[in-house]
Amino acid sequence: MKYKDRAGNITIKSSFQEKVINSVYSSTVGRFVLKGATNPKVSDFFSSALNSKTSRIIINPFIRSNGIDMDEYEYKSFESYNDFFIRQIKKQNRPINMDKNAFISPCDGKVTVYNIDSNLCFKIKGSFYNVATLLNSFKLAEEFSGGICVVIRLSVDNYHRYCYLDNAKKGANIFIPGKLHTVNPIAFEHFQIFKENSREYCILDTENFGKVVQIEVGAMMVGKIINYHGCKTVEKGEEKGRFEFGGSTIVLLLEKDAVILDDDIVKNSFDDFETTVKMGEKIGTRFI
């Protein structure tokens, strides 16, 4: 992984997770095992295990190994590992930039941005993805030609709840089933990940940024997507939903001339760096 924070500090590291994933995706045996691991029955088994009281034994080792500062989060006695995973952060630690012109990140993670070209494809870590395939809708994809695709990758140590990026009229949740694979960038070399992963999207008719499509993408085995609302009027900063255990990704599709993304994020993306961001943080400005 190669990313920068907003101050420009660089981090380059190869995690244990990356090494395991590289081994799995790079070998015939590994891909055979992965095929079995992504079976829905296996996913259900892992989900049940992580919701059990027994799973609490892995919470403290996980906190220590990932250097998580639990003082940032609301205190509670966790009933299971998944209960810990979806922990609530103290509101003061994720302030929402309420300036109507500020385009915010809906979640914590590492962001990369791409221009949506005339062929309606965008590139993620060496692989090309078709917007129409991602949405399972050529008609909707055409509306974002010339716009921007924002990809925010969450790792397992991130805060896994996400919010609405503006006041908006929210449309229905559209669920697209698929085989669950990791969203770790290294896997992009071997699979077209967003065609494999289950995902859910909705259309947000926002007050300040035009029409935005927000897509939540599940992760390997137990990447469950929980969205709280159907069609309704929503407010900027209001909690939209959460991911249960697993690394996950949120994709935003923006119309042409709707948002000017911050220079550091654009430059980092051009230089093949992700940029670390937090939920509620400004990552762009309304196009005026």
N, C-alpha and C positions, 0 to 999 in steps of 0.2 A: 504494500500500500504506500502511496505517495500523496501527501496532502499538506496544506498550509492552513494556519489559523488566520484570523482576520488581521493580525499584526504582521503577517508575512513569515512567521517562523515555520520552518520545514520539518516534517516528520516523515521518515522513510523506515518502514519496518515490515518484517515478514512474521506474522503471528503464527502460533501453533495451528490455529484454525486454517490459515492459508495453506500451510504445509500439508495438512491432512487432506484438504480439498483438492490440492494439486495432485497428490498421489492418487486419489480416487478417480478424478476425471481423466488422468493421463494413462491409466492402465485398463486393459480389457476386464480384468478381474474386478477392479474398482468400479467400473461402470456397471458391471453385472450386479454387484452388491448395491449400488446406488438405485438401480431399477427396482430392487426389492424394497429398499428403505423408503422409497417414495410411494409405495402402495398405500392407498387410503386406510387399510386395516392397520398397517404398521403405524401410520400417522396417528390414528385413533388411540393405539396402545400407548405411544409416547405421550400423547396429550393427557390421557388418564393418569399415567405415572407422574407427570409433572404437576397434576392437580391433587395428588395424594398428600396426606400429612407426612408420609415417609420422606418425600422429596425435600423437606425442610433442611435435611442434613447437608445439602449441597449449597445452601444459601451463603453461609459465612465463608467457605472456601472460594466461592465465586466473587464475593465482595473483595476479598483480599487479593485474589489473582488479577482482578481488573482495576484495582485502586479506586473503587467507588466511594465517594464521600457521602455517607448516609445522613450526615447533618443537613444535606440539601433537601432531604425528603421528609414527608410527614411521618411521624413515628407511629408504628402499629406493630402488633404481634402477627407475623405472617402465618397463614394457615397452610401454605404450600409454596413450592418454588414459583409457580405461575402467579400466585398472589404477590410474591415479592417482585416478580418481573414487571407487573403492571402497576407498581407502586406510584403513588401520587407525589409529585414534587411540590415543595412549598411555593406558593404563588409568587412570592417576592423574588424567587430564584429564576423565574421565567417571565419577566415583565413583557407585556405585549406593546409594541410600538403602535400607538393608536393614531398617529398622524395619518390622515386620510390619503395622503400621497405616498405613504411608505408601503411598499410591497414586502410582506414578511414571509419568513419560512414557516410552514405549518408544523414543523417538527425539528427535533435535534437530528443531526446527521452530517454527512459529507456530501457537498453539492457539486454537480457538474452541469454545465449548460451547453445547449446545442441549438443552432439554427435549423429550423425545419425547411428543407430545400424543396425544390419543385417536384421532386420525386417522392415526397412525403416520407422520407427515410431519415433517421438520425443514427448517429454512431455512438456506441457505448463501449469503451475499452476494447477497441479493435473489431467489434462486431456491428453489423448494420441491422437496425430494427425498423420495420415498417409501421408507421403510426396507425394505419388502417388495420393492420393485423393486431396490434396492441389493443385497439378499441373494439376490434371485430365489427368495424363499421367504416366503409369507404366514404360514405356521405358525410359523417361527422369529421373524419380526418381531413377532408378537403377544406373545411372551414379554417383550418390552422396552417394552411400553406403559407410560407413566408413568416410564420410566427416563431416562437421559441419553445423548446422543450427543456424543462428543468428536472433533473434527476437527483433525488436526495436519498442517499444510502445510509441506512441505520445499521449499526453493529450491535451485538448483544449487550454491550455495556451502556448503550444510549438510553435515554428516556423514551419509552415506547408509546406515549400518548401523543395525539396530534390535534390541532385546532383548525378553525376556519380562518382563512387568510384575509377576509374582508366581509363586511356586511353583504348579504347576498340572498337571492332566492335559490334554494337548493332543489335540484331535481331528484328523481328516483335513483336508488342504488342499482347499478347494473352489474351483476356477478357473472364472471366468465370462468368456468372451471378449467383446471389444467393440472398437470403433474407438478408437484412441488419440488423445486430444486433450489439450491442456495443462490442468493443474489450477490455473493462475494464476487468481486470483479474478475478473479482468476478463472472462474467458471465460464466467463464469456468467450474464452478462447475455444471452448469445446461445444457449447450449446447456445442456441438462440433463446436466452433465458426467459424473456417476456412472453414467448410463445409456449413455454413449458409451465410457467407458474400460474396458479390461480390468481385472479385479481378482481378488484371491484372498483368501479368508477362512478362518478356523478358529474353532472354539469352544474356549475355555479354561475348564475347571472349576477355578477358583482356590481356594487355601486361605483367602483373607481377603476376597475381593471378589465372591463369587458367580460366576455364569456371565458371562463376558465374550466378546463377539465382536470379534475384531481383523480388520480388512479393510485390505489393502494395495492401493492404487490406482495403476496405471501412468500414465505421462505421455506426451506427444506423441512419436510416431515411435519412440523408442528407450527407452521407460520400462519396462525389463525387471524383473520381480519374481523374486527368488531366495529361496525359503524352504528351509531346510536339513532340516527334520524332518517326518516323518509323525506318526502317533499315538505319543505317548510321554509320560513324566513329565518335566517341565522345571523349571528352577530360576529364581528371580528374578534378573535381570541376565544370564542366559545369552543369547548372541547367537542371535537367531531367524532372521535373514536380512539381505538387503540389496537396494537398488535399484541397477541399473546406470543409465547416463547418462539424465538428464532430471529435471525437477522432479517430485515425487511427493507422495502424501498417505497418511496412515494414519488410519483411522476406528475408534473404539472405541465399542461399544454396551454400556451398563451397565444392569443390572436396577434396578428401583425400590428405593430405600432400601438401596443397596449401598455407595455412596461419597458423601461430602460433598466437593465440589470446593472448592479454595482460593478465598477471597473475591475476591482480585484478578482471578483468571481469570474468575470469574462476572461481576463488575462490568464488566471490560473488554469481555467478549462482549456484555453488555447495551448498552454504549455504542458498539458496533460497532468495537472495537479487537481485533486479535489480540494474543496475549501470547507473547513469545519464551521458549522452554523448551529444556532440554538433556536428552539421554537420561540416565535414572537420577534425575532431579530430581523431588522431591515436588510433585505438582500437586493432591493431594487426600488425604482421610483415610477410613479404613474407617468405615462407619456402625455405631455401637454403640447 
